[in-house]
Amino acid sequence: MARLSVAAVTPSYNQGQFIGRTIDSVLSQGVADLEYVVMDGGSTDETVAVLESYGDRLTFRSERDKGQPDAVNKGIAATTGEVIAWLNSDDVYMPGALQAVLEVFEEHPDVDVVYGDGDHIDVNDAFIEAYPVEPFDLERLKERCLICQPAAFVRRRAVERFGALDLRWQYTLDYEFWLRLAKGGAVFRYLPRKLAGSRFYPQTKTSGARLQVHAEINDMLRHTFGTTPDRWLCNYAHVLVEEQWGLTGSRLFTPAVALASLGASWRWNRSISPGLWRTTASWLTRGLIRPGGGPA
């Protein structure tokens, strides 16, 4: 059986401190005829110098773009590999990741997306925690993003069928993509193997904008499915009360989260589900909020 070809795409912007480690993790995979393209958004740090140091081992372009999803889409369009590997410029692949993924794709020609386990790592590549990956289930995916983006790989045919990343989503670009593919009938397969390290530190795009991230998740889910699940509404309310209302530790925290959850439901769904009424009533009577937000 002929080996599937792989196109690796890395979107980049001012990640000079990490991008060398990202590139090395890709080039060391040992995959034959690997296409590797870095789409840089016009970095002003040492990124371009790092990219130039790799010579013809990769292709790169450095120019202004419309954000991360635009850079990924440009990279996909500039390559031809049958399997697309999207790795951000501060993440890394584990040794043997691409070979393991290719074996799954080759053994299961019906599969459109293969995803595996991943770790959150710090600026020095040290382990922080395992990403909470789960076997695939669309209903669970609506409730939480159970796919670790750098540990996920997609066939080009799925992009051609369902479309590339949607430029309107800057925080939830990968989550929306998986949901759109799954909604359209794409076949997902979970590989229980550690495939990638997803870097987690205060300067990451999502770490410094929790409320904006949760608002965009709610917008995206309403756009995709016509309604936003109660759990995401409650998560948004928890962050709102914690970060904007500053009530963490206050006896008003629980009733504030309950009120904010009901308000979020009206904002995004123009209704309040019986389940959310019961949940918020339970919080008020028992004073119970699960750590981290969301229904207990």
Backbone hydrogen bonds in HBPLUS format (Angstrom, degrees):
<---DONOR---> <-ACCEPTOR-->    atom                        ^
c    i                          cat <-CA-CA->   ^        H-A-AA   ^      H-
h    n   atom  resd res      DA  || num        DHA   H-A  angle D-A-AA Bond
n    s   type  num  typ     dist DA aas  dist angle  dist       angle   num
A0082-GLU N   A0005-SER O   3.02 MM  77  5.28 112.0  2.50 106.5 119.7     1
A0083-VAL N   A0005-SER O   2.95 MM  78  6.26 154.1  2.02 152.8 161.3     2
A0035-GLU N   A0006-VAL O   3.05 MM  29  6.29 179.5  2.05 161.9 161.7     3
A0007-ALA N   A0083-VAL O   2.86 MM  76  6.15 165.0  1.88 164.5 166.9     4
A0085-ALA N   A0007-ALA O   2.83 MM  78  6.06 166.9  1.84 150.2 153.2     5
A0008-ALA N   A0035-GLU O   2.74 MM  27  6.05 171.4  1.75 164.2 162.6     6
A0037-VAL N   A0008-ALA O   3.00 MM  29  6.38 165.1  2.02 164.6 166.7     7
A0009-VAL N   A0085-ALA O   2.71 MM  76  6.10 159.2  1.75 163.3 168.6     8
A0087-LEU N   A0009-VAL O   2.92 MM  78  6.21 156.7  1.97 154.6 162.3     9
A0010-THR N   A0037-VAL O   3.01 MM  27  6.44 157.1  2.07 155.0 160.2    10
A0039-MET N   A0010-THR O   2.87 MM  29  6.17 150.8  1.95 145.0 154.8    11
A0012-SER N   A0039-MET O   2.96 MM  27  6.03 149.6  2.05 146.8 141.4    12
A0041-GLY N   A0012-SER O   2.79 MM  29  6.15 156.4  1.84 158.6 163.3    13
A0018-PHE N   A0015-GLN O   2.97 MM   3  5.60 150.7  2.06 118.9 127.1    14
A0019-ILE N   A0015-GLN O   2.88 MM   4  5.78 158.3  1.93 164.3 170.4    15
A0021-ARG N   A0018-PHE O   2.91 MM   3  5.60 127.1  2.20 120.5 132.8    16
A0022-THR N   A0018-PHE O   3.19 MM   4  6.50 153.7  2.26 147.0 154.8    17
A0023-ILE N   A0019-ILE O   2.87 MM   4  6.09 169.0  1.89 155.8 157.4    18
A0024-ASP N   A0020-GLY O   2.96 MM   4  6.11 165.5  1.98 147.3 151.6    19
A0025-SER N   A0021-ARG O   3.07 MM   4  6.17 151.2  2.16 140.4 147.5    20
A0026-VAL N   A0022-THR O   3.22 MM   4  6.57 136.8  2.42 142.3 153.7    21
A0026-VAL N   A0023-ILE O   3.02 MM   3  5.18 131.2  2.26 100.7 114.0    22
A0027-LEU N   A0023-ILE O   2.90 MM   4  6.17 172.7  1.90 167.7 167.3    23
A0028-SER N   A0024-ASP O   3.01 MM   4  5.86 140.5  2.17 141.4 149.6    24
A0029-GLN N   A0026-VAL O   3.15 MM   3  5.62 164.5  2.18 118.5 120.3    25
A0059-THR N   A0036-TYR O   2.93 MM  23  6.25 162.4  1.96 156.3 162.2    26
A0038-VAL N   A0059-THR O   2.80 MM  21  6.30 153.4  1.87 153.3 162.2    27
A0061-ARG N   A0038-VAL O   3.05 MM  23  6.55 148.2  2.16 163.1 171.6    28
A0040-ASP N   A0061-ARG O   2.75 MM  21  5.88 155.2  1.81 167.4 172.3    29
A0063-GLU N   A0040-ASP O   2.93 MM  23  6.31 159.1  1.98 155.2 150.8    30
A0050-VAL N   A0046-GLU O   3.07 MM   4  6.35 155.4  2.13 155.6 163.2    31
A0050-VAL N   A0047-THR O   3.05 MM   3  5.13 115.2  2.49  97.6 113.3    32
A0051-LEU N   A0047-THR O   2.89 MM   4  6.23 160.6  1.93 156.7 162.5    33
A0052-GLU N   A0048-VAL O   2.88 MM   4  6.11 160.2  1.92 153.0 157.9    34
A0053-SER N   A0049-ALA O   3.15 MM   4  6.30 138.6  2.33 138.5 148.5    35
A0053-SER N   A0050-VAL O   3.14 MM   3  5.21 129.2  2.41  96.5 109.8    36
A0054-TYR N   A0051-LEU O   3.20 MM   3  5.74 162.0  2.23 113.3 118.6    37
A0055-GLY N   A0052-GLU O   3.17 MM   3  5.66 168.9  2.19 116.5 119.7    38
A0057-ARG N   A0054-TYR O   3.07 MM   3  5.68 162.9  2.10 138.9 142.4    39
A0071-ALA N   A0067-GLY O   3.07 MM   4  6.38 154.6  2.13 153.2 161.2    40
A0072-VAL N   A0068-GLN O   3.00 MM   4  6.28 162.5  2.03 158.5 162.6    41
A0073-ASN N   A0069-PRO O   2.98 MM   4  6.13 164.9  2.00 147.1 151.5    42
A0074-LYS N   A0070-ASP O   2.94 MM   4  6.15 155.5  2.00 147.1 153.7    43
A0075-GLY N   A0071-ALA O   3.01 MM   4  6.24 153.2  2.08 145.2 152.6    44
A0076-ILE N   A0072-VAL O   2.90 MM   4  6.24 156.2  1.95 154.5 161.0    45
A0077-ALA N   A0073-ASN O   2.94 MM   4  6.16 161.6  1.97 149.5 154.5    46
A0078-ALA N   A0074-LYS O   2.98 MM   4  6.13 133.9  2.20 139.2 151.1    47
A0078-ALA N   A0075-GLY O   3.21 MM   3  5.07 129.8  2.48  91.3 104.4    48
A0079-THR N   A0076-ILE O   3.24 MM   3  5.44 165.1  2.26 108.4 112.8    49
A0156-ARG N   A0082-GLU O   2.78 MM  74  5.24 161.5  1.82 147.5 148.8    50
A0084-ILE N   A0154-VAL O   2.76 MM  70  5.34 177.2  1.76 161.2 161.4    51
A0154-VAL N   A0084-ILE O   3.20 MM  70  5.34 160.9  2.24 146.0 148.7    52
A0091-ASP N   A0088-ASN O   3.12 MM   3  5.47 169.6  2.13 117.1 120.2    53
A0092-VAL N   A0197-GLY O   3.08 MM 105  5.16 160.2  2.12 144.0 149.2    54
A0197-GLY N   A0092-VAL O   2.79 MM 105  5.16 161.7  1.82 148.2 152.1    55
A0094-MET N   A0195-LEU O   2.85 MM 101  5.12 169.3  1.86 128.3 127.6    56
A0097-ALA N   A0094-MET O   3.16 MM   3  5.61 150.8  2.25 143.2 140.0    57
A0100-ALA N   A0096-GLY O   3.15 MM   4  6.27 163.5  2.18 151.2 155.6    58
A0101-VAL N   A0097-ALA O   3.03 MM   4  6.28 157.1  2.08 152.3 158.7    59
A0102-LEU N   A0098-LEU O   2.90 MM   4  6.07 163.4  1.93 152.6 157.1    60
A0103-GLU N   A0099-GLN O   3.08 MM   4  6.30 153.7  2.15 147.8 154.1    61
A0104-VAL N   A0100-ALA O   3.34 MM   4  6.66 150.3  2.43 140.5 147.2    62
A0104-VAL N   A0101-VAL O   3.10 MM   3  5.25 119.3  2.48  98.3 112.7    63
A0105-PHE N   A0101-VAL O   3.03 MM   4  6.39 164.9  2.05 157.0 160.7    64
A0106-GLU N   A0102-LEU O   2.87 MM   4  6.02 160.2  1.91 152.6 158.2    65
A0107-GLU N   A0103-GLU O   2.96 MM   4  6.04 149.9  2.06 141.8 149.5    66
A0108-HIS N   A0104-VAL O   2.96 MM   4  5.99 132.9  2.19 143.7 155.7    67
A0111-VAL N   A0108-HIS O   3.01 MM   3  5.67 163.2  2.04 123.4 128.4    68
A0112-ASP N   A0187-VAL O   2.84 MM  75  5.14 153.2  1.91 134.3 143.5    69
A0155-ARG N   A0112-ASP O   2.88 MM  43  5.34 158.1  1.93 156.5 160.9    70
A0113-VAL N   A0187-VAL O   3.02 MM  74  6.36 154.0  2.09 158.6 159.1    71
A0189-ARG N   A0113-VAL O   2.85 MM  76  6.24 143.7  1.98 155.9 167.8    72
A0114-VAL N   A0153-PHE O   2.93 MM  39  5.30 155.9  1.98 149.1 156.9    73
A0153-PHE N   A0114-VAL O   2.79 MM  39  5.30 150.9  1.88 154.0 164.1    74
A0115-TYR N   A0189-ARG O   3.11 MM  74  6.51 158.5  2.16 156.5 160.9    75
A0191-LEU N   A0115-TYR O   2.73 MM  76  5.88 164.5  1.75 153.8 157.4    76
A0116-GLY N   A0151-ALA O   2.90 MM  35  5.38 149.5  1.99 140.8 150.4    77
A0117-ASP N   A0193-ARG O   2.89 MM  76  5.50 148.6  1.98 134.9 140.1    78
A0195-LEU N   A0117-ASP O   2.81 MM  78  5.78 176.9  1.81 150.4 149.3    79
A0131-TYR N   A0118-GLY O   2.85 MM  13  5.47 167.5  1.87 143.8 146.5    80
A0119-ASP N   A0196-ALA O   3.03 MM  77  6.58 152.0  2.12 148.3 155.8    81
A0198-SER N   A0119-ASP O   2.68 MM  79  5.96 164.0  1.71 165.7 171.0    82
A0120-HIS N   A0129-GLU O   2.76 MM   9  5.37 172.6  1.76 175.6 177.8    83
A0128-ILE N   A0120-HIS O   2.84 MM   8  5.41 154.6  1.90 162.5 153.9    84
A0121-ILE N   A0198-SER O   3.01 MM  77  5.93 152.3  2.09 127.3 133.0    85
A0200-PHE N   A0121-ILE O   2.78 MM  79  5.82 163.1  1.81 171.2 170.0    86
A0122-ASP N   A0126-ALA O   2.90 MM   4  5.38 150.3  1.99 143.3 152.7    87
A0125-ASP N   A0122-ASP O   3.02 MM   3  5.19 160.6  2.06 119.1 118.6    88
A0133-VAL N   A0131-TYR O   2.79 MM   2  5.75 131.8  2.02 114.4  99.0    89
A0141-LEU N   A0137-ASP O   2.88 MM   4  6.14 150.7  1.97 150.9 160.6    90
A0142-LYS N   A0138-LEU O   3.00 MM   4  6.32 142.0  2.15 148.1 157.1    91
A0143-GLU N   A0140-ARG O   2.96 MM   3  5.10 128.7  2.23  98.8 112.9    92
A0144-ARG N   A0140-ARG O   2.99 MM   4  6.33 143.7  2.13 151.7 162.2    93
A0151-ALA N   A0148-CYS O   2.87 MM   3  5.41 143.9  2.00 121.0 132.5    94
A0152-ALA N   A0149-GLN O   3.04 MM   3  5.29 150.7  2.13 124.3 122.1    95
A0158-ALA N   A0155-ARG O   3.06 MM   3  5.56 139.6  2.23 109.0 118.9    96
A0159-VAL N   A0156-ARG O   3.04 MM   3  5.17 118.0  2.44 100.0 115.0    97
A0160-GLU N   A0156-ARG O   2.95 MM   4  6.27 161.4  1.98 157.6 163.2    98
A0161-ARG N   A0157-ARG O   2.95 MM   4  6.07 139.7  2.11 136.2 146.7    99
A0162-PHE N   A0158-ALA O   2.83 MM   4  5.88 169.7  1.84 152.7 155.5   100
A0163-GLY N   A0159-VAL O   2.73 MM   4  4.85 137.9  1.90 134.2 140.4   101
A0169-TRP N   A0166-ASP O   3.21 MM   3  6.09 166.1  2.23 125.0 128.2   102
A0176-GLU N   A0172-THR O   2.87 MM   4  5.94 173.9  1.88 163.6 165.1   103
A0177-PHE N   A0173-LEU O   3.27 MM   4  6.22 149.3  2.37 129.2 137.5   104
A0178-TRP N   A0174-ASP O   2.95 MM   4  6.30 162.7  1.98 159.5 161.7   105
A0179-LEU N   A0175-TYR O   3.05 MM   4  6.25 165.9  2.07 152.2 156.4   106
A0180-ARG N   A0176-GLU O   2.84 MM   4  5.97 158.4  1.89 150.1 156.3   107
A0181-LEU N   A0177-PHE O   2.98 MM   4  6.19 163.9  2.01 152.3 156.3   108
A0182-ALA N   A0178-TRP O   2.91 MM   4  6.06 166.3  1.93 151.8 156.0   109
A0183-LYS N   A0179-LEU O   2.82 MM   4  5.91 161.6  1.85 149.4 155.0   110
A0184-GLY N   A0180-ARG O   3.04 MM   4  6.17 144.2  2.17 139.3 148.5   111
A0184-GLY N   A0181-LEU O   3.13 MM   3  5.11 121.6  2.49  92.5 107.2   112
A0186-ALA N   A0181-LEU O   2.95 MM   5  5.28 163.4  1.98 150.3 144.7   113
A0185-GLY N   A0182-ALA O   3.09 MM   3  5.18 156.2  2.15 103.1 110.6   114
A0193-ARG N   A0191-LEU O   2.67 MM   2  5.61 132.8  1.89 115.6  99.7   115
A0204-THR N   A0201-TYR O   3.07 MM   3  5.84 172.7  2.08 131.3 133.2   116
A0209-ALA N   A0206-THR O   3.30 MM   3  5.36 167.7  2.32 107.6 110.5   117
A0213-VAL N   A0209-ALA O   2.87 MM   4  6.05 156.3  1.92 157.0 164.7   118
A0214-HIS N   A0210-ARG O   2.98 MM   4  6.24 165.0  2.00 151.9 154.9   119
A0215-ALA N   A0211-LEU O   2.93 MM   4  6.13 153.7  2.00 146.6 154.4   120
A0216-GLU N   A0212-GLN O   2.92 MM   4  6.11 156.3  1.98 145.7 152.0   121
A0217-ILE N   A0213-VAL O   2.89 MM   4  6.19 152.6  1.96 149.8 158.0   122
A0218-ASN N   A0214-HIS O   3.09 MM   4  6.30 161.2  2.12 144.7 148.8   123
A0219-ASP N   A0215-ALA O   2.94 MM   4  6.23 157.4  1.99 147.9 154.5   124
A0220-MET N   A0216-GLU O   2.78 MM   4  5.90 166.1  1.80 153.2 157.1   125
A0221-LEU N   A0217-ILE O   2.92 MM   4  6.10 164.8  1.94 154.5 158.0   126
A0222-ARG N   A0218-ASN O   3.08 MM   4  6.17 160.1  2.12 144.9 150.5   127
A0223-HIS N   A0219-ASP O   2.92 MM   4  6.15 156.8  1.98 148.0 155.1   128
A0224-THR N   A0220-MET O   2.85 MM   4  6.05 152.8  1.92 148.6 156.3   129
A0225-PHE N   A0221-LEU O   2.82 MM   4  5.78 167.9  1.84 151.9 155.3   130
A0226-GLY N   A0222-ARG O   2.68 MM   4  4.43 134.8  1.88 123.6 131.5   131
A0232-TRP N   A0229-PRO O   3.15 MM   3  5.66 123.5  2.48 109.8 121.7   132
A0233-LEU N   A0229-PRO O   3.24 MM   4  6.60 155.3  2.31 149.5 156.9   133
A0234-CYS N   A0230-ASP O   2.91 MM   4  6.18 157.4  1.96 157.8 163.5   134
A0235-ASN N   A0231-ARG O   2.93 MM   4  6.17 152.1  2.01 144.0 152.2   135
A0236-TYR N   A0232-TRP O   2.97 MM   4  6.15 158.7  2.01 146.0 151.0   136
A0237-ALA N   A0233-LEU O   3.01 MM   4  6.28 157.8  2.06 143.6 149.8   137
A0238-HIS N   A0234-CYS O   2.90 MM   4  6.14 155.3  1.96 149.8 155.9   138
A0239-VAL N   A0235-ASN O   3.16 MM   4  6.44 161.9  2.19 150.6 153.9   139
A0240-LEU N   A0236-TYR O   2.89 MM   4  6.13 160.2  1.93 153.6 160.0   140
A0241-VAL N   A0237-ALA O   2.95 MM   4  6.14 167.4  1.96 155.1 157.1   141
A0242-GLU N   A0238-HIS O   3.00 MM   4  6.09 151.5  2.08 142.9 151.5   142
A0243-GLU N   A0239-VAL O   2.78 MM   4  5.76 172.8  1.79 156.5 158.6   143
A0244-GLN N   A0240-LEU O   2.91 MM   4  5.34 146.9  2.02 133.0 143.8   144
A0245-TRP N   A0240-LEU O   3.12 MM   5  6.54 152.2  2.21 151.1 157.1   145
A0247-LEU N   A0241-VAL O   3.23 MM   6  6.07 173.3  2.24 155.1 156.9   146
A0250-SER N   A0247-LEU O   2.90 MM   3  5.24 161.5  1.93 135.1 137.3   147
A0253-PHE N   A0250-SER O   3.04 MM   3  5.30 165.4  2.07 110.0 114.2   148
A0256-ALA N   A0252-LEU O   2.92 MM   4  5.92 148.5  2.02 150.0 159.8   149
A0257-VAL N   A0253-PHE O   2.92 MM   4  6.20 155.9  1.97 156.0 162.1   150
A0258-ALA N   A0254-THR O   2.99 MM   4  6.25 161.4  2.03 154.5 160.0   151
A0259-LEU N   A0255-PRO O   2.95 MM   4  6.10 163.9  1.97 145.3 149.4   152
A0260-ALA N   A0256-ALA O   2.84 MM   4  5.99 161.8  1.87 148.6 154.4   153
A0261-SER N   A0257-VAL O   2.84 MM   4  5.93 147.7  1.94 145.7 153.9   154
A0262-LEU N   A0258-ALA O   3.15 MM   4  6.44 158.7  2.20 149.1 153.7   155
A0263-GLY N   A0259-LEU O   2.96 MM   4  6.24 156.6  2.01 148.1 155.4   156
A0264-ALA N   A0260-ALA O   2.82 MM   4  5.99 152.0  1.90 143.8 151.4   157
A0265-SER N   A0261-SER O   2.96 MM   4  6.19 154.1  2.03 145.2 152.1   158
A0266-TRP N   A0262-LEU O   3.07 MM   4  6.38 154.7  2.14 145.3 151.6   159
A0267-ARG N   A0263-GLY O   2.89 MM   4  6.12 153.7  1.96 145.5 153.5   160
A0268-TRP N   A0264-ALA O   2.92 MM   4  6.14 166.4  1.94 156.6 158.2   161
A0269-ASN N   A0265-SER O   2.72 MM   4  5.33 149.8  1.81 139.0 149.6   162
A0270-ARG N   A0266-TRP O   3.03 MM   4  4.19 135.6  2.23 107.1 115.0   163
A0276-LEU N   A0273-SER O   3.08 MM   3  5.27 121.6  2.44 100.2 114.0   164
A0277-TRP N   A0273-SER O   3.07 MM   4  6.44 158.4  2.12 154.4 160.6   165
A0278-ARG N   A0274-PRO O   2.99 MM   4  6.26 161.5  2.03 150.4 154.9   166
A0279-THR N   A0275-GLY O   2.91 MM   4  6.13 155.8  1.97 143.6 150.8   167
A0280-THR N   A0276-LEU O   2.94 MM   4  6.05 177.4  1.94 155.3 155.9   168
A0281-ALA N   A0277-TRP O   2.98 MM   4  6.05 154.7  2.04 145.4 153.2   169
A0282-SER N   A0278-ARG O   2.92 MM   4  6.07 150.8  2.00 143.8 151.8   170
A0283-TRP N   A0279-THR O   3.00 MM   4  6.37 152.4  2.07 148.8 156.4   171
A0284-LEU N   A0280-THR O   3.07 MM   4  6.31 159.0  2.11 146.5 151.4   172
A0285-THR N   A0281-ALA O   3.00 MM   4  6.22 148.6  2.10 146.4 154.8   173
A0286-ARG N   A0282-SER O   2.84 MM   4  5.83 152.7  1.92 149.3 156.7   174
A0287-GLY N   A0283-TRP O   2.47 MM   4  4.80 129.2  1.72 136.2 146.0   175
A0293-GLY N   A0290-ARG O   2.92 MM   3  5.54 148.8  2.02 148.5 148.3   176
